[in-house]
Amino acid sequence: MEVALKRIGLDGLYVTAAGRLDLDSAVEYGTKIKDFIEDSEEAILDVTLDFSEITFISSFGLKVILEIYKQLKAQNGALKLKNVSEQLKNSFKMVGFDKFLVFE
C-alpha cells in the first residue's frame, strides 16, 4: 500500500492511501502516520485521513485508527476521516467508533 503524507498549514497532516487496510497494510499505514507525527518539528494536532480509495478495513485496521486517535487525543489533537464509503462507515459504527471519530 502506498501512503502519501502531506503537511497542511502549521499543525495539519493530510493522509491518502489506496487499497485494503488489512493486517499487512495497516501496520505500514499506522507506522508511517505515527512516525511522521512523532518526528515532526512542529506539533501535528489536526490529522485528516482520506478514505476515498480505501476499499476494505479489517479489525486490525480499526485498531490502527484507534491508536492514531489516542495519540492525537493525548496531545489535544483531532482526527477526521474524509470520503468514507457507506460500507466502511458501517464497519466503524459496528464497533462504536462513530461516537468519537469525525466523518467529513
C-alpha positions in Angstrom: 0.0 0.0 0.0 1.3 3.4 -0.9 0.7 6.0 1.7 1.0 9.7 0.9 1.5 12.2 3.8 1.1 15.9 3.2 1.7 18.6 5.8 -1.1 21.2 5.8 -0.6 24.5 7.5 1.2 24.7 10.8 -0.3 21.8 12.6 -2.1 19.7 10.0 -1.5 16.4 8.2 -3.4 15.0 5.2 -3.1 11.3 4.6 -4.1 9.4 1.4 -3.8 5.7 0.6 -5.4 3.2 -1.7 -6.5 -0.4 -1.3 -7.2 -2.5 1.8 -6.3 -1.7 5.4 -5.8 -5.3 6.5 -3.2 -6.9 8.7 -0.2 -6.3 6.4 -1.0 -2.9 5.1 -2.4 -1.4 8.3 0.9 -1.8 10.1 2.7 0.2 7.4 -0.1 2.8 7.3 -0.1 3.3 11.0 3.6 3.3 11.4 4.1 5.9 8.7 1.5 8.2 10.3 2.6 7.8 13.9 6.3 8.3 12.9 5.5 11.4 10.9 3.6 12.9 13.9 6.4 12.0 16.4 9.3 13.1 14.2 7.7 16.4 13.1 9.5 19.5 14.4 6.2 21.4 14.7 3.4 19.6 16.6 0.8 18.0 14.4 -2.7 18.3 16.0 -5.1 18.0 13.1 -4.9 14.8 11.0 -7.3 14.0 8.2 -7.4 10.5 6.7 -8.7 10.4 3.2 -10.6 7.1 2.7 -11.7 7.8 -0.9 -9.6 4.9 -2.2 -9.7 2.6 0.8 -11.8 -0.4 -0.2 -11.7 -2.5 3.0 -10.8 -2.2 6.6 -10.1 -5.2 8.9 -10.3 -5.3 12.7 -6.5 -4.7 12.7 -7.0 -1.6 10.5 -9.6 -0.4 13.0 -7.1 -0.9 15.8 -4.5 1.2 14.0 -7.1 4.0 13.5 -7.9 3.9 17.3 -4.1 4.1 18.1 -3.8 7.2 15.9 -6.9 8.7 17.5 -5.5 8.1 21.0 -2.1 9.5 20.1 -3.7 12.7 18.9 -6.2 13.0 21.7 -3.3 12.8 24.2 -1.9 15.9 22.6 -5.3 17.7 22.4 -5.4 17.0 18.7 -8.2 15.9 16.3 -8.6 13.0 13.8 -11.0 13.3 10.9 -11.9 10.8 8.3 -12.9 12.1 4.9 -14.6 10.4 1.9 -15.6 7.2 3.9 -17.8 4.9 1.9 -21.1 3.7 3.5 -19.7 0.2 3.7 -16.6 1.3 5.7 -18.7 3.8 7.7 -20.8 0.8 8.8 -17.7 -1.0 10.0 -16.8 2.0 12.1 -20.3 2.2 13.5 -20.4 -1.5 14.4 -17.5 -1.1 16.8 -18.8 2.3 18.1 -16.1 4.4 16.5 -18.8 6.8 15.2 -19.2 8.0 18.8 -15.8 9.7 18.8 -14.5 9.9 15.3 -15.4 12.9 13.0 -16.6 11.9 9.5 -16.5 14.6 6.8 
